[in-house]
């Protein structure tokens, strides 16, 4: 009887993709689309992403470790400097850098400043023109030509992260370009963010979505307690930090209605993300100068930057 040789094992691939770009380019929406579910908060406001979050996507035999970085901009405050440092730090040791550009907004100084920093970086780079469904079609090739003339991008993709158009093609290319190696995470894990940090991010997203221009960036969310109850549900206590009493009044709303709505929506979303019942308790604290407190930076996942 002839021995039948075993089938060869599939070759696994795994690598880090740094998603960089200017604020509001659609990086978080793209990461969520590549993962296939929400792992990063999304808001129409610029500079929504503050810390470095990794989304984990699977494409055939490749595991993509997608680093969703804060938007890169000219920093003015310590918090700004920490966010920009996190963005460039996310590109360190990446196997591939994907520059996401808002094709609708065009190539302003913020984009070109990032392009200048990318010129001498050794990592392979892809150009991703996003929001092409909203952009002036006549300018897309002009943008692509100008950017490719400045940086040696290996490929250019035109996508809409919002509608999903072109995202599958991009994901296949990312998978093909990952180096051979074992997966770093189980196949069902979609993010490396802790549940505490994820919970804080979801509540912070609701602050952005519900308060719009009333509370620009003068707030932070800390998860003070995250524990599992005997029935398997999650009990979460969070503190919303603001600079001034007037901002606390905005978050609370008339008769406490605004914070109740923020809590209700955050609780509902967390129940889906965590796949369990959630008991969420929110408290608003006035802490002048919270953005100069080292402990706050640690809690929200940022390094202290002098």
N, C-alpha and C positions, 0 to 999 in steps of 0.2 A: 504493500500500500504506500503510495507516494504521499509524503508529508506536504500539507498545504501551508505555505508560508503565511504568517500573520499579516493582516493588512497594515500598511504603514500608518503610524499615528499622525494625525494632522499637525502641521507645524504651527504652533501658537506664536503670535506676535503681540507685542505690548509696547506702548510708548506714550510720551507726554506731548500734548499739543497745547501750546500757549496761545490763547485767543486774546489778541491785543487790539487796541483802537481808541479813538477819541470817545468822550462821553456820549451816550445815546446813539452809538453806532448800531446797536442791536446785538451785542455780544451775548448777553444772558439769554435772549430769545433764541439765538442760534444754538447755544449749549443745550438748552431745554429741548430743542428740536432734534439735535443729534442724539441725545440720550433717549428721547422718546417719552419723557415725562418731565414734570417740573422739578428742577433741583436748584435753580437760581431765581431770585426775585426779579420781577420785571415791572418797570414803571415808565411812563412817558417822560418823567423828569430825568435830566442828565445826572450823572454821578450817583446813580442808585446803588450800584455795587460798591461796597467799601472794602471788603476783605477779599482774599484769594480763596475761591471755592473750586473744588474739583468735581466735575461731573464725569461719570464713568459710562462709556458707551461700548457696545459690542457691534462689530461689523465682520461677519464671517468668522474667521479664526483670530481676528485682531481685537484686542481690548484697547480702547482709546481713553487715555486719562486727560480729560479736557480741563485746562486751568482757565476758569472764567476770571479775568482780572479786572480791577477797577479801571475806569476810563482814564486815559493819560491826558493831563491838562497842566496848565501853569499853576503850581501850588502857591497858595498865599498863607495858609494857616498850618499849624503842626498836623492837624488831621489831614489836610490836603497832601502834605509831604509824605505822611505815612501811607496814604492811599496810592500815590504815585510810586513810592518805593515798593509797595506790594505788587503793583502792576509789572514793573520791570523785574522784580524778584521772581514773578511767576514765569518769566521767559528764560530764567537761568536754568541751564541744563535741559532745556526742552529738546525733544527730537525734531520738532517742527514748530515754526511760528506762523500763525494765520493772522494776517492783518485784515480786520473787518472795517470797511469804509461805508459810511452812509452815502449811497450814490445820489440820494435826493438832495442832501445838503451840499454835496460837492467837496472840493479840495481846498478847504480853508487852512489858515495857519496852524490850527491844532493838528490836522492830519499831516501836514508837511513837516511839522516838528518831529512827529513820531517817525516819519519816513527817513528823516535825516539820521535818527538814532539807529535805524535798522540797517543802514547801508553797510556798516562794517561788522555787523553781527555774523558769526560763522554758520549759524543754524540754517537749514533749508527753509525757505519762506514761500507761502502761498498768499495770493491776493484774493480777497473775498469782497466783491462789491455787493452790498446788501441793499434792500429796499428798492430793487430795480422795478418793482411793480408801480412805484410812486415816482420814480425818477424820470427826468427828461431823456427819452431814448436816444436822442441825437447826441447827448453828451457822454453816454456810457463808454463808448470806444475812446473818446478823447481823454476821459479820466483814466481808463486802463492804460492807454499809451503813455500818458504822462508819468504814471506811477511806475510802470515797467521800465521806463527810461531812467528812473532814479534808483530803483532797487532791482536786483536780479531775482525777481520772483520766478519760481519754477513753473507755476501754472496760475491762471486767473479764472475765477468762478464768478458768475453773476447769479445771485440768488435773491429770494425773499424769505427770510427766516420766519416772518409772520405767517405767510401762506404755505410755506414748505417747498415752494418751487425751487428746484436746483439743489436742495439740501441732500437728497439721497446720492446724487452724483459726487458732491463734495465728501460725503461720509465714506463712499467707496474708495475715493482717492486717499483719504486719510488712513483708512484701513490698510491699503496696499503699501503705504509708505512707512508703516510702523516696523521697527526692527524686530527680528526674531527673538523670542524670549517668552518665559512663562507669564501668565496673567498675574497681576499683583493683588487682585480682589476677586471674591466669589462672583460668579456670573450674574447673580441677582442683585448685587449691590450697585446703586446708581450714584452714590456720592460718598466722599470721604468726610463730609461735614458731620460733626457730632449732632446728636438730636437737640442738645441745648442751643447750639449755634443756629441750627435750622429753625428752631422755634422762634428765636429772636429775630431772624431774618424775615420770617413770615409776618410777624407783628409789625416790624418796621415797614414792610411793604404796604400794609394797610394804613399806616400813618401817612405815607406818601400819597396813596391813592385817594384817601378820604379828605385829607387836609389841603392838598394841592399847594397853592402858593401861600397859605396861611402860616405854615411852619416849614420854611425851606429846608434847612439842614441842621437846625439847632436842636436836634434830639438824637438820643441813642437808646437802644433797648438792651437790657441785661437780663438774662435768665438766672434768677437767684436760686430757684429750686426746680428740679426735674426729677420726679420719682414715680415709680410704678405702684399703683394701688393693688391690694390683694385680688381685686376682680380683673386685673390686667389692664385697666385704663391708666392713662397718664395724667398726673397732677403737675401743673406747670405754674410757677409764680414768676412774674416778670416785673421789672421796674423800668418805666419810661423816664429817661432823664431829659430835662429841659433847662434852659439858662435862666428864665425869668418867670415870675408868677403869671404874667399875662399869657405866656405860652402854655402854662399849665391849664389855665382857664380855657384856652382854645382846644386842647386835647380832651378835656373833660366834656365840654359842650354844655349847652343849657340843660340843667337838671341831670347832668351826667350822661346824657343820651349819646354823645359822640363816642365816648370811650366804651360804652356798652356795644355800639355798633362795630367799633374796631375789634373789640374782643370777640363778638359773635362771628364775624367773618374770618378772623384769624383762627378761631377755634374750629370752625367748619373745615377750613383748608388743612389745618394740622391733622385733623381726624383722618382725612384722606391720605395725606403724606405718610403718617405714622401707622396707618391701618389699625387704629384702635380709638376708643372713646377718649376724649380729651377734656379735662377740667382746667380752664385757663383763668388765672387771676391776675389782673393788671393793676398797677399802682403808679401814679405819676409823682415824681419827685423833682423839686426845683433844686438844681445843683449848679450854681454859677461856675463857669470855667470847667465844666466836666471834660471838655476836650483838651485840658491840660493835666488830666489825672492819669497816671500810668496804669492804674488798675483797670480803668475803663477800656483802654487800648487792649490790654490782655484779654478782657472778657469778650470784646467784639472781634478778636482775632487779628489784630494789627500789631506790628512791631512799633516800639517807641522810637521816634526819629528826632534827633536833635536839630 
